[in-house]
């Protein structure tokens, strides 16, 4: 069986947990905090990041996108990359949008200010950085609202890795108290639908030690 | 015909130029500086980044990885992603390594200090940042040397997108005077072989206006 090296607030680990559940791939989980740079994690992934999936034939699978492509190629159930080269290009474009742009502008600053400073550095968050991250997050919700004006799911007519990636990042922002859907009715309906999928419901009870989410976080009616 | 929106020192544009040449896909080029945020570029790519490939059926293709996957799916000549799911996972892992880690730690700081500050901000480079970028680049050469100790090409027995991506980033560092292969004999041989490929030779005569590369930059014997 595969073992996923992850921690509860890592958005890329959440992305992998959701996609493996959608594909009915069984896996065990092992806690790994990248900032602790454990020998085990560094041996599995020289980049020192989560998620890593280890344990079956061949070397460990490193990076959420690598893992997603691997299982979409090897497990037929629930295709997540779109059908046809153009559709796949759109799924990949939006997945990269959330993994790189939304993460760098909004989710990573929230993780730094609200999780890493509290749990590791023992410092208060920087209010200005929180404001900038909040503004960036609102722009990403704007974009989701725009996409859903024309499409049922983010990359087109089918649920895809782009929805999983967006939901993974937004769920981390939500845990950290940074997410409000006021003014984004289509995005709210989309997120509510995503939250009710078994693959996502399964990870909402998880807690990061020493850090609680807001009351509404794991409610389907939020 | 496709049109590639790019600028000469964009490593991700170089990656696309090399892979399109390897696959014999014809394309025109149009200059686009992301920092000018032109309406044309923003309309093609809401993220405002190069490269974008526009012009044939369907929407524009955005992001070098999206473009690479698209052409590897649609053009049989010169497969660049490896054969089999595990080999593809290794090609993708290393491509992401160079596109994200090597770019963020070494190439992007070099571009900021040696290109953007000179051509746009009209400021001198920060010597400390250059030193940090140089140290990071040396670590990436270390890693290339390590990989080539066991493999003919970076991701295994075949030339792949990982080699293209690494060469694209290193060639930009080389243009900016930041690259030395002293102490990395296998990496030097590998880079010399890459430089002699027609797909790479074709882009070495390009110059960024107002910024010249060192003498050895486009020589096969460097």
Interface residues (C-beta under 8 A of the other chain):
Chain A: X46 X47 X57 X58 X59 X61 X62 X63 X65 X66 X67 X69 X70 X73 X74 X85 X86 X88 X89 X90 X92 X93 X96 X97 X101 X143
Chain B: X46 X47 X57 X58 X59 X61 X62 X63 X65 X66 X67 X69 X70 X73 X74 X85 X86 X88 X89 X90 X92 X93 X96 X97 X101 X143
